[in-house]
Amino acid sequence: MRADESSADTAIDLIGFVTRHLACAQCHSAYAPPDVQVTQHEHDEWSLVATCPSCSAQRVITAYDEPPYRRLDGPHGPSLPPLSARDMIEWRAFLKQFGGDMIDLLAGS
């Protein structure tokens, strides 16, 4: 199979996934294949835009041919040293005084 045929098949699969499993975040209408366009394809990363047929809201979707964590160094991600006792003490002290939720924590607040 030529690369362009493979890309076309992947695009069709991705559009099919969007139409079967995603709906408009604004009005919850279903997408049909003509409502979903591939806007960019580079290596194993795809960008799609889905336009709601009811309210015209647009949704940007990023998809990958394989899970993005496989891009990290090593077979299971970057090689990091194990956590030390000091790391655990610091995290315990931080979490003890932290008053937010996971969104705040991951946002760096």
TAWOUR-V89463 format. One record per backbone hydrogen bond with DSSP energy under -1.0 kcal/mol. CO is the residue of the C=O (numbers start at 1). NH is the residue of the N-H. Records with the same first field share a line. If there is no record, write none. Layout:
CO=NH + NH
This chain:
2=6
3=7
4=8
5=9
6=10
7=11
8=12
9=13
10=14
11=15
12=16
13=17
14=18
15=19
16=20
17=21
18=22
24=28
29=24
32=35
33=36
35=51
37=49
40=47
42=45
44=65
45=42
46=63
47=39 + 40
48=61
49=37
50=59
52=56
57=52
59=50
61=48
63=46
67=70
68=71
69=72
84=88
85=89
86=90
87=91
88=92
89=93
90=94
91=95
92=96
93=97
94=98
101=105
102=106
103=107
104=109
